[in-house]
Amino acid sequence: MSAATSAPGAGTPAGEEPPVLLEEIEEGISRITLNRPDKRNAMSQAARAALIDALDQCRGKSKVIILTGSGPAFCAGIDLKESSARRAQAPDDHDRLTDWRIVQETIRQHPAVVIASVNGFALGGGVTLVNVSDLAIAAETAQFGMPEIGFGVYPGLAGPSTQLRLQPKRAAWMVLTSNRIDGRTAAEWGLVNLAVPADQLASETLALARHVAQYNAVTLEVSKRALWDIPMQVPEWSAAMRLGEDLNAEIRSRTDVSVTRLRAFAAGERNPGQGANP
C-alpha cells in the first residue's frame, strides 16, 4: 500500500492538512479520502478542486476508486460558511455550485467504478456523492439527510439525484422532512447497496473493490456507462436492446477479453466471478 498523498492543485497552505488524500491501495484500486474532519468534510472550493484532481490522477490507473471520509463524517456537502462569504462578496455570482456539479459529472463519466464507503454523516451534497457513486456501502450508524428545506431552499443536487434513485415517497420523505435515515434504512430503501457494522466498513468495501477489480477495465467502463444511459437516457425497450449490442461491439473493438474468456470457458476453466459471490 502506498502512502496517502494530497491531490495536486489543491493549493494547501504549508502546515495544513490537504483537503483530499489519494492513495493506491493495490494495483487497480485507489482510495480517495475527504480530509476535513473538523468541518465534517464539507467541500470548500479548494476541496472540490482537489477531488477533481484526485479523480483525474486515477484515470488509466484505477479500475475501482473507493471514496470515503475522515473522522465522523462522510461528507456534509458544500462548505456553507465559505459559500455564504462568497455570496456576500459577489451577490450576483451564480457559479458557486458549478464546480460541485463538475465533481458529480467527473465521477459519473469516470472510467473507473466508484464505490462510496459511507463512514458517517452524509448530508446535503454528501447524499449527492452517494447517489453519483456507482456502488455504495454504509456503516449501519451512518446518517443520511437533506437539511436544505430548513434553509428555505430545495436541495438542488441532492434532491434530483435522490429522486432518480429512490421511489417517490421515499425521496419525498428526505426532501420534505429533513429527517435523517441511518445506514440500515438507506440499504433497505436502495440508497446504498449494503449496510455493515462500522468496524467492518473498510474491510467490506475493500472486498467489494477487489471483487469488481478482477474484471476487465474496458468492460467495466462500458458497463458503467450503460448503467447511466439505461433507462435514464434510453428508456425505450428496443432502443435499449440496440444500445446493448452496440456497447458489446465497442468492447470487442477495444479488447479481446471476450474471446479469451470464452476460450477459457470452453477449456473448462472458470472465469472471474463465475459461480462465486464476493
C-alpha positions as CSV (number, residue, x, y, z in Angstrom):
1,M,0.0,0.0,0.0
2,S,1.4,3.4,-0.9
3,A,1.3,6.3,1.4
4,A,-1.5,8.8,1.1
5,T,-0.8,11.9,-0.9
6,S,-2.6,15.1,-1.4
7,A,-4.1,15.8,-4.8
8,P,-2.0,18.3,-6.9
9,G,-3.5,21.6,-7.4
10,A,-5.3,21.6,-4.1
11,G,-3.3,24.7,-3.0
12,T,-2.9,23.6,0.6
13,P,-1.0,26.2,2.7
14,A,2.1,25.0,4.4
15,G,1.5,23.2,7.6
16,E,-2.2,22.4,6.9
17,E,-3.6,19.0,6.1
18,P,-4.6,18.6,2.5
19,P,-8.4,18.6,2.0
20,V,-8.3,15.4,-0.1
21,L,-6.0,12.3,0.2
22,L,-5.3,9.9,-2.6
23,E,-3.6,6.5,-2.1
24,E,-3.2,3.4,-4.3
25,I,-4.3,0.5,-2.2
26,E,-3.1,-2.1,-4.6
27,E,-2.9,-2.5,-8.4
28,G,-6.2,-1.3,-9.9
29,I,-7.7,0.0,-6.7
30,S,-7.3,3.6,-5.3
31,R,-8.9,5.3,-2.3
32,I,-9.8,9.0,-2.1
33,T,-10.4,10.3,1.4
34,L,-12.2,13.6,2.0
35,N,-9.9,15.1,4.7
36,R,-11.6,18.0,6.5
37,P,-12.8,16.1,9.6
38,D,-13.2,19.2,11.7
39,K,-15.7,20.5,9.1
40,R,-17.4,17.2,8.7
41,N,-15.7,17.0,5.3
42,A,-17.7,19.9,3.9
43,M,-16.4,20.7,0.5
44,S,-14.7,24.0,0.2
45,Q,-13.7,25.3,-3.2
46,A,-10.2,24.0,-2.6
47,A,-11.5,20.6,-1.6
48,R,-13.7,20.4,-4.7
49,A,-10.7,21.2,-6.9
50,A,-8.6,18.7,-5.1
51,L,-11.2,16.0,-5.5
52,I,-11.4,16.6,-9.3
53,D,-7.6,16.4,-9.4
54,A,-7.5,13.2,-7.5
55,L,-10.1,11.6,-9.8
56,D,-8.0,12.8,-12.8
57,Q,-4.9,11.1,-11.4
58,C,-6.8,7.8,-11.3
59,R,-7.6,7.8,-15.0
60,G,-5.9,5.0,-16.8
61,K,-4.6,3.5,-13.5
62,S,-7.6,2.5,-11.4
63,K,-10.4,0.1,-12.2
64,V,-12.1,0.9,-8.9
65,I,-12.0,4.0,-6.7
66,I,-13.1,3.9,-3.0
67,L,-14.5,7.3,-1.9
68,T,-14.7,7.8,1.8
69,G,-14.3,10.5,4.6
70,S,-12.0,11.0,7.5
71,G,-13.3,11.4,11.0
72,P,-17.0,11.1,12.0
73,A,-18.4,12.2,8.6
74,F,-18.5,11.1,5.0
75,C,-19.4,14.5,3.6
76,A,-21.6,17.3,4.8
77,G,-21.9,18.8,1.3
78,I,-20.8,22.2,0.2
79,D,-19.0,24.4,2.8
80,L,-21.9,26.8,3.6
81,K,-19.7,29.2,5.5
82,E,-17.4,29.7,2.6
83,S,-20.3,29.8,0.2
84,S,-22.1,32.5,2.3
85,A,-18.9,34.6,2.4
86,R,-18.5,34.4,-1.4
87,R,-22.2,35.3,-1.8
88,A,-21.7,38.4,0.4
89,Q,-18.8,39.5,-1.7
90,A,-20.5,38.7,-5.0
91,P,-24.3,38.6,-4.6
92,D,-24.9,38.0,-8.3
93,D,-22.4,35.2,-8.6
94,H,-24.4,32.1,-9.6
95,D,-21.4,29.9,-10.3
96,R,-20.6,29.0,-6.7
97,L,-22.0,25.5,-7.2
98,T,-20.8,25.0,-10.8
99,D,-17.6,23.2,-9.7
100,W,-19.7,21.0,-7.4
101,R,-21.8,19.9,-10.4
102,I,-18.5,19.3,-12.3
103,V,-17.4,17.0,-9.4
104,Q,-20.6,14.9,-9.9
105,E,-20.1,14.8,-13.7
106,T,-16.4,13.8,-13.3
107,I,-17.5,10.8,-11.1
108,R,-20.3,9.9,-13.4
109,Q,-18.2,10.0,-16.5
110,H,-15.1,8.5,-14.9
111,P,-14.0,5.1,-16.5
112,A,-13.4,3.6,-13.0
113,V,-16.2,2.2,-10.8
114,V,-16.6,4.5,-7.8
115,I,-17.6,2.9,-4.5
116,A,-18.9,5.2,-1.8
117,S,-17.8,4.0,1.6
118,V,-20.1,6.0,3.9
119,N,-18.4,6.1,7.2
120,G,-20.6,8.7,8.9
121,F,-22.7,11.8,8.2
122,A,-23.8,12.2,4.5
123,L,-25.7,15.4,4.4
124,G,-27.0,17.5,1.5
125,G,-24.2,17.3,-1.1
126,G,-22.9,14.2,0.7
127,V,-26.1,12.4,-0.3
128,T,-25.3,13.6,-3.9
129,L,-21.9,12.0,-3.7
130,V,-23.5,8.7,-2.6
131,N,-26.1,8.9,-5.5
132,V,-23.5,9.6,-8.1
133,S,-21.2,6.8,-7.0
134,D,-21.8,3.5,-8.9
135,L,-21.9,1.4,-5.7
136,A,-22.2,2.2,-2.0
137,I,-21.6,0.6,1.3
138,A,-22.5,2.3,4.5
139,A,-21.9,1.9,8.2
140,E,-25.1,0.9,9.9
141,T,-24.7,4.0,12.1
142,A,-24.1,6.4,9.2
143,Q,-26.7,9.2,8.9
144,F,-28.2,10.4,5.6
145,G,-30.2,13.6,5.3
146,M,-31.1,16.8,3.4
147,P,-31.3,19.8,5.7
148,E,-31.9,22.2,2.8
149,I,-35.6,22.8,3.3
150,G,-34.8,24.2,6.7
151,F,-32.6,26.8,5.0
152,G,-35.6,27.7,2.7
153,V,-34.3,26.0,-0.4
154,Y,-34.9,22.8,-2.4
155,P,-31.8,20.5,-2.3
156,G,-30.7,21.5,-5.8
157,L,-28.4,18.5,-6.4
158,A,-29.2,16.0,-3.7
159,G,-32.9,16.3,-4.4
160,P,-32.8,15.4,-8.1
161,S,-30.2,12.7,-7.7
162,T,-32.2,11.1,-4.9
163,Q,-35.5,11.3,-6.9
164,L,-33.7,9.5,-9.7
165,R,-32.5,6.8,-7.3
166,L,-35.4,6.2,-4.9
167,Q,-39.2,5.5,-5.0
168,P,-41.1,8.8,-5.0
169,K,-42.5,8.7,-1.4
170,R,-39.0,7.8,0.0
171,A,-37.4,10.7,-1.9
172,A,-40.2,13.0,-0.7
173,W,-39.6,12.0,2.9
174,M,-36.0,13.0,2.6
175,V,-36.6,16.3,0.7
176,L,-39.7,17.5,2.7
177,T,-39.0,16.4,6.3
178,S,-35.2,16.9,6.5
179,N,-35.3,13.8,8.9
180,R,-32.2,11.7,8.7
181,I,-32.2,7.9,8.0
182,D,-29.5,5.6,9.2
183,G,-27.4,3.1,7.1
184,R,-29.7,0.2,7.7
185,T,-32.7,2.2,6.3
186,A,-30.6,3.6,3.5
187,A,-29.8,0.0,2.4
188,E,-33.5,-1.0,2.8
189,W,-34.5,1.9,0.6
190,G,-31.9,1.3,-2.0
191,L,-29.9,4.5,-1.4
192,V,-26.8,2.2,-0.7
193,N,-26.2,-1.4,-1.7
194,L,-25.3,-2.7,1.8
195,A,-25.1,-1.6,5.4
196,V,-22.5,-3.2,7.7
197,P,-21.2,-2.6,11.3
198,A,-18.9,0.4,11.4
199,D,-15.9,-1.6,12.3
200,Q,-16.4,-3.8,9.2
201,L,-16.9,-1.0,6.7
202,A,-13.3,-0.7,5.5
203,S,-12.8,-4.4,5.0
204,E,-16.2,-4.9,3.4
205,T,-15.6,-2.0,1.0
206,L,-12.1,-3.3,0.1
207,A,-13.5,-6.8,-0.5
208,L,-16.1,-5.4,-2.9
209,A,-13.4,-3.3,-4.6
210,R,-11.2,-6.4,-5.1
211,H,-14.2,-8.3,-6.5
212,V,-15.0,-5.6,-9.1
213,A,-11.4,-5.0,-9.9
214,Q,-10.9,-8.6,-11.1
215,Y,-12.9,-7.8,-14.3
216,N,-11.6,-6.2,-17.5
217,A,-11.2,-2.4,-17.3
218,V,-12.8,-1.7,-20.7
219,T,-15.8,-3.9,-19.9
220,L,-16.2,-2.1,-16.5
221,E,-16.1,1.3,-18.2
222,V,-18.6,0.4,-20.9
223,S,-20.9,-1.4,-18.4
224,K,-20.8,1.7,-16.1
225,R,-21.8,3.9,-19.0
226,A,-24.7,1.6,-19.8
227,L,-26.0,1.7,-16.2
228,W,-26.2,5.5,-16.5
229,D,-27.7,5.6,-20.0
230,I,-30.4,2.9,-19.4
231,P,-33.0,3.8,-18.5
232,M,-32.2,7.5,-17.7
233,Q,-31.4,8.4,-21.3
234,V,-32.6,5.4,-23.2
235,P,-35.9,4.2,-21.6
236,E,-37.5,2.6,-24.7
237,W,-37.1,-1.2,-24.9
238,S,-35.9,-1.7,-28.4
239,A,-33.5,1.2,-28.4
240,A,-32.0,-0.1,-25.1
241,M,-31.6,-3.6,-26.7
242,R,-29.8,-2.0,-29.7
243,L,-27.6,0.1,-27.3
244,G,-26.6,-3.1,-25.5
245,E,-25.5,-4.7,-28.8
246,D,-23.6,-1.5,-29.7
247,L,-21.8,-1.4,-26.4
248,N,-20.6,-5.0,-26.7
249,A,-19.4,-4.2,-30.2
250,E,-17.4,-1.3,-28.7
251,I,-15.9,-3.7,-26.1
252,R,-14.8,-6.2,-28.8
253,S,-13.2,-3.3,-30.8
254,R,-11.1,-2.2,-27.8
255,T,-10.1,-5.5,-26.1
256,D,-10.1,-9.2,-26.9
257,V,-11.2,-10.1,-23.4
258,S,-14.5,-11.7,-24.6
259,V,-12.6,-14.0,-27.0
260,T,-10.1,-15.1,-24.4
261,R,-12.7,-15.7,-21.7
262,L,-14.9,-17.7,-24.0
263,R,-11.9,-19.9,-24.9
264,A,-11.2,-20.3,-21.2
265,F,-14.8,-21.4,-20.6
266,A,-14.7,-23.8,-23.5
267,A,-11.5,-25.3,-22.0
268,G,-13.3,-25.9,-18.7
269,E,-11.7,-23.0,-16.8
270,R,-13.6,-20.7,-14.5
271,N,-13.7,-17.0,-15.5
272,P,-13.5,-14.3,-12.9
273,G,-16.8,-14.1,-10.9
274,Q,-18.2,-17.3,-12.4
275,G,-20.2,-19.2,-9.8
276,A,-18.8,-17.1,-7.0
277,N,-20.1,-14.5,-4.6
278,P,-18.0,-11.5,-3.3
